[in-house]
Amino acid sequence: MDTSTLRWILIIIGVLIVGSIFLFGNPDRQRKPKASRRDESKPRRRGRKGASMRREPTLDGIDEGGADSGAEAGVEGEAGGQGELDIGGAEASAPKAPPKPRKPAGPPPDKIISLFLLARDNHMINGAELLQATVSTGMEFGDMNIFHRMHEASERPLFSLANAAKPGQFERDEWNTFETSGVVLFLTLPGPERALDTWDAMLATARRIGEILQADLLDEERNPFTRQREAQVREEMRDYDRSKSRRE
């Protein structure tokens, strides 16, 4: 055998060896197709001795299989790490207490008497001026964010003062920037005192606040408050006191 022929034989043998190593010496290449075929053809299932099979949860922890199925579910919770879902405990599942019923509103007032104070010459009443006027006339800032003249022996106010502009209330923390064109004083009947006495007190307070704020006194329809209208209101208050005394 000449040298050239021997050389070709060695080359062919070397190629065969390299091919054999490539085909049979790579275990990962052999296992991957098998694993892929197994995953595609059959779902992965394990017996009881290994990790447990996944089971759908039931409402009471016991399915149609009886007590044995409940035991298997318990094993699943320990082995698979998926136990009962407890969110907030018993408190979360407890029904919320029904909202407390609102207190029934009291009867509507028999009568409301009001007086307006409108600033003159398009002047705007600021917070400092209003506070000075209310403090000077014995009114207190309180319920519903408005001012009240309180009765000494009752929690009910004799009369109140609100903003003439909607929504009618004042903001406690905005006195430095507050402005309004007018305010309104009003009383409701029945009140803690006789109607005529309460009216006289409110009228005197309105006139004093009008002087401090340089505001015009108007009736409930925002017309100038005249002596004739004053006499009419006083007569209405007397009639109300008389009718109330008869009812009592």
Secondary structure, DSSP 8 states (H G I E B T S, - for coil): --HHHHHHHHHHHHHHHHHHHHHHS-HHHHHHHHHHHHHHHS-----SSSS-------SSS--TT-HHHHHHHHHHHHHSS-----SSHHHHHS---------------SEEEEEEEEEGGG--EEHHHHHHHHHHTT-EE-GGGSEEEE-TT-SSEEEEEEESSTT----GGGTTT-EESEEEEEEEES-SS-HHHHHHHHHHHHHHHHHHHTEEEE-TTSSB--HHHHHHHHHHHHHHHHHHHHH-
